[in-house]
């Protein structure tokens, strides 16, 4: 059987290889996404003091370390049975939302976006952030950089390091926010909202106004019907920092809703012999 | 003149070193103007075969992050070594092992047992574990070997320079890039960061008493952390005295103690032993003569997980690599 190998997969965090087996007609018979690596956090975290976990688990992913830092920190609240003070909760939520905004910008302009912005037919050598800069211009690139710089500076001010924050403690954070920092945070938030509107406009102009791209997005080739899971508040509205986990089916109907502490009642991992993860 | 070719690669790592390059902000445009990036999986679509197609030494410099944990990582760094004039070990994991290096407390089998069979969320009644070769009905699938031991980059290939940190800060990265572009490089084998201890540059150095004596070890969540006072003076384990400076004291400024990600200063091979001996020698220094054996034991036992604390980032760089 003929085989196409994509090695390594690119423009995402982590290692991966895709093997596509083709049938006699040259169509895909079977495809495998293999993760050829493992580090073993599940084992080497054993024996470490619990309060150190927010400084260890971020290394699961350095592109989204704030997510792992926050998950560990919240687990510590639960372990020590302490409710963070209102100020600490707000500081954490601010840091987390700043992360969500800058990380999505990374995804749109650097990682996933080049497929749309530069275009699906563009040569491999141009399908990247440099190609995006070529297409949208240096001025826009400057805005993207400025937006991420400001948001990441919010995370750094609160968390110490933007790549692998250190501030999370059971029931709180390691330091308060000063009045001067607060002023900068407010300006940053306003800048970020303006930038986001501008980024949506870019998406509108370059992607949604291009019939070829829209056909590709809405067509069958890349359609994947799947379930979705996310944190929601009491009104089922998205909340990145707190709330319950809600799973919806491919039609958007609620399938399950549960507290993080009840994850074992709902989530299972499967082991395949051909992938480390 | 053709621009110098540059590669970035990751081994057992997290992608944080990739983010550190993107965090060069405006400077990233200067870098991409000055060089041709020929391989960078996180950002560009070049494949392994594109690297194989390059001539030996054709890449001016490869920045490699991550520790070496698998056969594939070993193959890739050997390939990049052949194709590159210079190799820079980028970040803590490539430099001294990093967080994935904590895997050296265990073996391949004990890690697999936990990850694939014992983790509470795993459902694996057949006891399946990943295999290097799996036959499926359409053909064969392979995985690289998972080694028993995590190695640093220079335990695998010769390394020309080291950029420390988890992740390295932008100023040190830009200094390194500029040094490479202008050819003004220090002696081979150099760590491209100041040869000073973190204590020397720490903003709290002034509150560190001349004669430090730790009466009781505290854990960071057990006290209200004083934002001005030396952590050791507060009884909090801080690795600043055994760790290289250059990080910008980012953790300290967030009111959290150092965990040693920059590795040791020049001339020190075993950062963990250095930290251990330095800190233990400060325990109960005042009034030592009045302490009973029991007091001493209680004081020392205040350090929970000494190995995982003093070797948090540097376990693979240990002289005796494996804890048997």
Boltz contact constraints between the chains, C-beta under 6 A:
constraints:
  - contact:
      token1: [A, 1]
      token2: [B, 138]
      max_distance: 6.0
  - contact:
      token1: [A, 1]
      token2: [B, 139]
      max_distance: 6.0
  - contact:
      token1: [A, 7]
      token2: [B, 48]
      max_distance: 6.0
  - contact:
      token1: [A, 8]
      token2: [B, 41]
      max_distance: 6.0
  - contact:
      token1: [A, 10]
      token2: [B, 41]
      max_distance: 6.0
  - contact:
      token1: [A, 10]
      token2: [B, 45]
      max_distance: 6.0
  - contact:
      token1: [A, 13]
      token2: [B, 15]
      max_distance: 6.0
  - contact:
      token1: [A, 21]
      token2: [B, 138]
      max_distance: 6.0
  - contact:
      token1: [A, 21]
      token2: [B, 139]
      max_distance: 6.0
  - contact:
      token1: [A, 29]
      token2: [B, 138]
      max_distance: 6.0
  - contact:
      token1: [A, 30]
      token2: [B, 138]
      max_distance: 6.0
  - contact:
      token1: [A, 32]
      token2: [B, 141]
      max_distance: 6.0
  - contact:
      token1: [A, 36]
      token2: [B, 72]
      max_distance: 6.0
  - contact:
      token1: [A, 36]
      token2: [B, 143]
      max_distance: 6.0
  - contact:
      token1: [A, 36]
      token2: [B, 144]
      max_distance: 6.0
  - contact:
      token1: [A, 37]
      token2: [B, 70]
      max_distance: 6.0
  - contact:
      token1: [A, 39]
      token2: [B, 12]
      max_distance: 6.0
  - contact:
      token1: [A, 39]
      token2: [B, 100]
      max_distance: 6.0
  - contact:
      token1: [A, 40]
      token2: [B, 103]
      max_distance: 6.0
  - contact:
      token1: [A, 40]
      token2: [B, 111]
      max_distance: 6.0
  - contact:
      token1: [A, 42]
      token2: [B, 114]
      max_distance: 6.0
  - contact:
      token1: [A, 42]
      token2: [B, 115]
      max_distance: 6.0
  - contact:
      token1: [A, 42]
      token2: [B, 119]
      max_distance: 6.0
  - contact:
      token1: [A, 43]
      token2: [B, 106]
      max_distance: 6.0
  - contact:
      token1: [A, 43]
      token2: [B, 111]
      max_distance: 6.0
  - contact:
      token1: [A, 43]
      token2: [B, 114]
      max_distance: 6.0
  - contact:
      token1: [A, 44]
      token2: [B, 102]
      max_distance: 6.0
  - contact:
      token1: [A, 44]
      token2: [B, 103]
      max_distance: 6.0
  - contact:
      token1: [A, 47]
      token2: [B, 305]
      max_distance: 6.0
  - contact:
      token1: [A, 47]
      token2: [B, 308]
      max_distance: 6.0
  - contact:
      token1: [A, 48]
      token2: [B, 305]
      max_distance: 6.0
  - contact:
      token1: [A, 48]
      token2: [B, 308]
      max_distance: 6.0
  - contact:
      token1: [A, 49]
      token2: [B, 304]
      max_distance: 6.0
  - contact:
      token1: [A, 49]
      token2: [B, 305]
      max_distance: 6.0
  - contact:
      token1: [A, 51]
      token2: [B, 219]
      max_distance: 6.0
  - contact:
      token1: [A, 51]
      token2: [B, 221]
      max_distance: 6.0
  - contact:
      token1: [A, 59]
      token2: [B, 14]
      max_distance: 6.0
  - contact:
      token1: [A, 59]
      token2: [B, 99]
      max_distance: 6.0
  - contact:
      token1: [A, 61]
      token2: [B, 14]
      max_distance: 6.0
  - contact:
      token1: [A, 61]
      token2: [B, 15]
      max_distance: 6.0
  - contact:
      token1: [A, 62]
      token2: [B, 14]
      max_distance: 6.0
  - contact:
      token1: [A, 62]
      token2: [B, 15]
      max_distance: 6.0
  - contact:
      token1: [A, 62]
      token2: [B, 16]
      max_distance: 6.0
  - contact:
      token1: [A, 62]
      token2: [B, 19]
      max_distance: 6.0
  - contact:
      token1: [A, 63]
      token2: [B, 15]
      max_distance: 6.0
  - contact:
      token1: [A, 63]
      token2: [B, 19]
      max_distance: 6.0
  - contact:
      token1: [A, 124]
      token2: [B, 45]
      max_distance: 6.0
  - contact:
      token1: [A, 127]
      token2: [B, 45]
      max_distance: 6.0
  - contact:
      token1: [A, 128]
      token2: [B, 43]
      max_distance: 6.0
  - contact:
      token1: [A, 128]
      token2: [B, 44]
      max_distance: 6.0
  - contact:
      token1: [A, 129]
      token2: [B, 43]
      max_distance: 6.0
  - contact:
      token1: [A, 145]
      token2: [B, 25]
      max_distance: 6.0
  - contact:
      token1: [A, 145]
      token2: [B, 26]
      max_distance: 6.0
  - contact:
      token1: [A, 149]
      token2: [B, 25]
      max_distance: 6.0
  - contact:
      token1: [A, 160]
      token2: [B, 250]
      max_distance: 6.0
  - contact:
      token1: [A, 160]
      token2: [B, 251]
      max_distance: 6.0
  - contact:
      token1: [A, 160]
      token2: [B, 254]
      max_distance: 6.0
  - contact:
      token1: [A, 161]
      token2: [B, 250]
      max_distance: 6.0
  - contact:
      token1: [A, 163]
      token2: [B, 16]
      max_distance: 6.0
  - contact:
      token1: [A, 163]
      token2: [B, 19]
      max_distance: 6.0
  - contact:
      token1: [A, 163]
      token2: [B, 20]
      max_distance: 6.0
  - contact:
      token1: [A, 163]
      token2: [B, 167]
      max_distance: 6.0
  - contact:
      token1: [A, 166]
      token2: [B, 251]
      max_distance: 6.0
  - contact:
      token1: [A, 166]
      token2: [B, 254]
      max_distance: 6.0
  - contact:
      token1: [A, 166]
      token2: [B, 256]
      max_distance: 6.0
  - contact:
      token1: [A, 167]
      token2: [B, 254]
      max_distance: 6.0
  - contact:
      token1: [A, 169]
      token2: [B, 221]
      max_distance: 6.0
  - contact:
      token1: [A, 170]
      token2: [B, 221]
      max_distance: 6.0
  - contact:
      token1: [A, 174]
      token2: [B, 254]
      max_distance: 6.0
  - contact:
      token1: [A, 174]
      token2: [B, 255]
      max_distance: 6.0
  - contact:
      token1: [A, 174]
      token2: [B, 256]
      max_distance: 6.0
  - contact:
      token1: [A, 175]
      token2: [B, 255]
      max_distance: 6.0
  - contact:
      token1: [A, 264]
      token2: [B, 120]
      max_distance: 6.0
  - contact:
      token1: [A, 267]
      token2: [B, 121]
      max_distance: 6.0
  - contact:
      token1: [A, 268]
      token2: [B, 123]
      max_distance: 6.0
  - contact:
      token1: [A, 269]
      token2: [B, 121]
      max_distance: 6.0
  - contact:
      token1: [A, 269]
      token2: [B, 122]
      max_distance: 6.0
  - contact:
      token1: [A, 271]
      token2: [B, 116]
      max_distance: 6.0
  - contact:
      token1: [A, 271]
      token2: [B, 124]
      max_distance: 6.0
  - contact:
      token1: [A, 271]
      token2: [B, 128]
      max_distance: 6.0
  - contact:
      token1: [A, 273]
      token2: [B, 128]
      max_distance: 6.0
  - contact:
      token1: [A, 273]
      token2: [B, 130]
      max_distance: 6.0
  - contact:
      token1: [A, 273]
      token2: [B, 131]
      max_distance: 6.0
  - contact:
      token1: [A, 273]
      token2: [B, 134]
      max_distance: 6.0
  - contact:
      token1: [A, 274]
      token2: [B, 134]
      max_distance: 6.0
  - contact:
      token1: [A, 274]
      token2: [B, 141]
      max_distance: 6.0
  - contact:
      token1: [A, 276]
      token2: [B, 130]
      max_distance: 6.0
